[in-house]
Amino acid sequence: MLCQVFPENYSQQLAEKVERLQGLLPKAPNLQVFESPTEHYRARAEFRIWHEEDDSFYIMFDQENKRKVRIDSCPMALKSIADLMPKLMDALKANEALRRNLFEVDFLATLSGEMLVTLIYRRKIEGDNEWLEAAQALKTQLPINHIMGRARKQKILLDQDFVTETLHVDGKDFHYQQIENSFTQPNPYVAQHMLHWARSVSGKSNGDLIELYCGNGNFSIALADCYRKVLATEISKTSVASAQINIADNGIDNLQIIKMAAEEVTEAFGGREFNRLKGVDLDSYDFSTIFVDPPRAGLDDLTRKMVCDYDRIIYISCNPETLARDLEVLTKTHNIEQTALFDQFPYTHHIESGVFLTRK
């Protein structure tokens, strides 16, 4: 069932993922497997709201038959979200200003204890003082740090649109601003494993690191003390802004992030000039390692070729099929040294993996 967990089947489903990954990467040695908790592991959860006369409840849609499924509990979600869900629904049903035309409720929580709830409506809420007062009251009645109201072309903050997560890795604390409705790692427990693995294969390099697709700085911040200098790129304006805040919050002084697509980085190293690179002295970097965490489509042709120019490659993948395709090219010039499976999404077919390669 949607949102449910099956701890008794966890070992079997994980073994099937390992077998599948090994089938796609038959030459991949030293596979490390990083498990997820069997329940209460998702820091994000989104639910549509269904109204039937005086009743309202959470629903999700079954992707196979498109039918709605009532959700009364969600043991996949962090315990703080799972505990809040029924209390919040009772409060919403008890207040017509909050319930009327409510379309969706989104939860964003952290291991460090913060909770952001977004209420999405199919009606105007801007200027609705009754709604505003009721939403403000929720923060005093329930364990909610921040509330947002959304409607078409409307966004009301009570009082901010982000939480700050703290991940504990190798005896260090890393702090990350995570903005509502932008990408963050959904499973913070496995995210900690991923950072640990990336740090372990990095070692203590004397060279510099370049990272593509850096998001809010999740990996680059945790890897900064493994390298002399780090240059990271990201195309999302929102993620770049968060990354700059995260750099400051973590006291990182050897990391620079620029807003560029991976394809543009390839062109920049080929000699094309970009205004966004003004003030960035590319010649001052001695890149020994490249880190890539591409979207499901994997690396494009130009980036795949560029990646082969580096002595060391750290590749995080959310799609083992495109990873296998890319490795057919990368292994012509590099050897696979380490591989990892991160069970970011238990009880699903999704596989998150990591590969560390060195030049032949």
N, C-alpha and C positions, 0 to 999 in steps of 0.2 A: 504493500500500500504506500501511497505517497506520504512522505515525511516520516515514515516509520523506520525502525531499525530491527535488525535480526542478529543479535550478538552470537547466537548459536551457529550461524552460518558464516561468520566473519572470516575465520581461518580458511574455509573452502573458497570463498570468493576472492580472497587475496591470493591464494595459490593459483587460481585460474588467471589472474592478472599477471602474475609472475611468469606463468607458462606462455601466455600470449606475448608478453614483452620479449621473452627469450626467443620466441619463434620469429618475431620481427627483427630482432638484433642477434642473430645466431653467433656472431663473432664478438659479442660484448662480454668482457671478462669482469670478474670481481663485482658482481651485482650485490649491492646492499639494498635491503628492503626496509622501509620506514613505515611502520604501522600507524594507523589513526586510532584514537579512542573509539570504542564501538558504539558510543552514544554521546550526545551533547557535545558535538564538535563543530557545528556550523555557527559562524559569527554573524551571518546575514540570513534573513528569511523574509520572503515577500508573499503576501496572501491577498487574493481578491476577497471582497466582502459580498456576501449574498444576503438579501433581505426577503423575508417571507412574513408578511403582515407585521406582527409585533416582534418577530424574532429576527436576529441577525447572527451570522456565523462566518468563520473563515472557510474559504474553499481554495482548492487548486484544481487544475484541469489535467486529466490523464492524457498524456501525449499520444497514447496509442488509439484511444477511441474518442478523444476530445470531450469526454463527459466530465461534469463537475464532481468533485469528491469533497465532502465535508471534512474539515480538519478540526478536531477538538483538542488534539495534543500533537506536539511535534518533538519527539525525543531526539531527532537529529540536531536540533538547535541547541546552542549553549544553554546551560541550566537557567541562566538569568532570563533568557527569552522564553523558554518553555514555561517557567513559573509565571512570567508576566502575562502571557497570552490570555488565559481565562479571566484574569483580573481586569485586564484592559477591555476585553469584550463586554464584561458585565458593566463597566463604567460607560462604555459607548452606548450600550442599549438603554441605560438609565437616563441618558441626556440626549434629547432630540436635536439639539444644536450640533452635537458631535456626530450623531448617527445619520442625520438626513443626507441622502445622496452620497454617503461614504462609499467609495469605490474600491480602495485598496489600503492595506496597512503594511508598511515595511519596517523591519527591525534591523538595527545595526548595533552590535554589542562588542565588548572587548574582554579579554582575559583580565585586564586591569580594572574592570568593574564599571565601565561607562555604558550608558544605554541611550540610543537615539531612536525615536519613533517618528515615522513620517505618515501622516494621514492625508490621503489623496481623495479629492472630491470631484464629482460631476456637477458642481455648482460653484457660484462665486462665493469666496470666503473673505476676500479683501474688503475691509470696512465692516465686517460682521462682528460687532462687539460682543454679542452673545456667544459666538463661537470662540472668540479670543479669550474671554473670561473662563469659559468651560475648559479650554485647552490648557490655560495656565493652572487651573485647579488640579488637572491631572498630575502635574509635576509634584504637587504637594501630597496627593493621595496615593501615588504609586511610585515605585523605584525607577523613575525615568529622569535622566539628566537633561535631555534636550528633546524638544518637540518641534516638528516642522509641519506646516500645512501646505499642501499643493493643490492647485486646480489649474485649469487651462490658462497659461501665461501668468500664473500667480505663484508666489513662493513667500511664505510667511515664516520667519524664524523665531523660535522661542528657546534659546537665544543664539544658537549656532548650528551650522549644517555639517558638523564633523565630530568625530570622537578621536581620542588619542590612545592608540594601542601601545603596550609595552611588551616586547618579546624578549625572552631570556635565552641567551645563546652563549655557550662556552664561558659561563661566569660573567657575562656582560649583559647589560640592559640596553635595548635599542627601542627608541620611541618613534612612532609613526602617526602622523595626522592621516586619518582616513575619512574622506569626504563622502557624504551621502550620494548615492547614484553614480559613483565612479568606481573603477576596478580596485579591489583589494583582495588579498588572499582570503578565501572563505573559511579555511580551516586553520586557525592560528596555531594549533598544536603541531600540525604537519609543516606549517610555515617555519616553525622553529627548527624542525629537522632539516628543511631545505637550506636554511641559512647555515646551519652547522656543516652540512655536507659541502656547500660551496666554499666555506672557509677552510675546510680540511683539505680539499684538493688545491686550493690556492696556496696553502702553506705561507711562508714568509718570503715573498718574491722581492727581489731588488728592482724589478722592472715596474712598468706602469700598466694600468688596466684601462681598456675601453669597453664600455657596455652599451649595447643597443637595446631599445625597448625597455627603458629603466623604470617606467611608471612613476610611483611616488618616491623612488629611491630605495625601495625595499632591499634589494641585494647590494647596490653600490654603497650604501651607508654601512651595512654590516661587513663589507669587504674592504673598506677604506684602509683599515690598519694592517691589511695584508700586502699592500702595495705602496710604492713611493708616491704615486699620484694616480688619480682616477678621473677619467673624462667619460661622462655618461650622456646619452641622448634619449629624447622622448618627444613624440609628436603632439601629445595631448597638452593643451595649455593648462588645464586644471591640474593634471598630474605634475607638470613642471613646477607650478606654483606651490603645490604641497611638498614636492621634493626640496625646494629651497627652504621651506619652513623646517622640514625634517633635518636638513643639514645643520641648520642653526641650533635646533633643539638637542641634537646629539653632539654638538661641539666638534664637527668634522671640519678640518682646515685643508685637506688635500684632495677635495672632490669638487669638480665643476660640472654642472648640468646645463646643457643647451637644448633648445627646442628645434629638433631636426628629425626628419624621417630617416630610416636606415638607408634608403636609396640616396638621399642627399649626402649622407656621411660618405658613402662610396664615391660620389661625385666630388666631394670636397678633397678627399685624398688623391683624387685624380687631377686636381689642379683648379677646379671650378671655385670661384670666390662667392662667399655668402656674407651678407651684412651681419647675420646672426653670429658669425665667427670673428667679427671684429673684437679685438682684445684677447682672443684666444690664440696663443702661440703654439700651433701644432708641432712645430719643430722642437719645442722644449720637452716633448713627451718621448719616452722610450718604451713603446708599447710591446710588452712581451706576451700579454694575454688579452683575449677578447672574450667577453661574456655576452651571450645572446639568449633571450627569452621571448621568442617570436609568437605571434598569434597562431591559431590552429593551422593556417595555411603554410606555416613553416617559413623558411628563408626564400626570398626571391632570387632569381638567377644571379644578379649583380652582387647581392650581399653574400650569397653562398661562395662566390669566387673570391670576394674580398676577405672573408673569414679565413680562407686557406693561407693568407699571407702572414698569419700570426703563428708564433711558435706553440702557443698553448690556447686551447679552445675549451670554454665551459659552456655547455649547451643545455638549457632547461627547456623541456618540451611539454606541451599539453596535448599533443597528438602524436602517438607513436608511429602512425603510418607516414606522416610527413617527416618525422625524425628519421625513420629508416631510409626514406628517399634521399634526404640531405646527406646522410652518412655514406651513401654510395659514392658521393663526390668527395666528401671530407676525408674518407679513409684512403683515398688515392695518395694523399700527401701526409696524413697523420695516422697515428696509432691510437686506438681506444685504450685508455689506461684504467678508467673507473666508470662504472655505471650505477645508477640508483633508481629505485622505484619509490615514489612518494604517494601513499594512498590518500590523496587529498579528498577524494569523493567516494567513500565507502558505499557499498551496495549499488553502485552504478558501473557502467562499462568504462567510464573515463579513467585514463591512466596519465599521471604526471610523472615525468622521468628526467634524469640528469645524466649527461655523458661528459667525461673529461678526456680530452685528446691532446697528444703532444706530437710535434713534427717528427717524421721519420728521419 
